[in-house]
Amino acid sequence: MGKLLFWIFVVIAVLFVARIAGRMAAAKQAGAQTNRTAARGRAPQPKPVESMVRCAHCGIHMPRSEALLQNGQTWCNAEHARLGPRKH
């Protein structure tokens, strides 16, 4: 029984050390990317926020730039625009 507990402890300790090493490597890599961006003299640009619209036929939500606008309503594709609004 003592040997079994010893090996369970060893396995848990190895997994714990591997987890810490992985976190340290990820943090180091993220720091290196930040340093490269700073060395180029510019910060990473945030993505612009875009409003979402709903298809009048199927109800799917999509970015406004991807929607089709006809007759004051938004559609996800030309087929849904042709079919018109669906009655629920």
Rosetta blueprint (number, residue, H / E / L):
1 M L
2 G H
3 K H
4 L H
5 L H
6 F H
7 W H
8 I H
9 F H
10 V H
11 V H
12 I H
13 A H
14 V H
15 L H
16 F H
17 V H
18 A H
19 R H
20 I H
21 A H
22 G H
23 R H
24 M H
25 A H
26 A H
27 A H
28 K H
29 Q H
30 A H
31 G H
32 A H
33 Q H
34 T H
35 N H
36 R H
37 T H
38 A H
39 A H
40 R L
41 G L
42 R L
43 A L
44 P L
45 Q L
46 P L
47 K L
48 P L
49 V L
50 E L
51 S L
52 M E
53 V E
54 R E
55 C L
56 A L
57 H L
58 C L
59 G L
60 I L
61 H E
62 M E
63 P E
64 R H
65 S H
66 E H
67 A L
68 L E
69 L E
70 Q E
71 N L
72 G L
73 Q E
74 T E
75 W E
76 C L
77 N L
78 A H
79 E H
80 H H
81 A H
82 R H
83 L H
84 G L
85 P L
86 R L
87 K L
88 H L
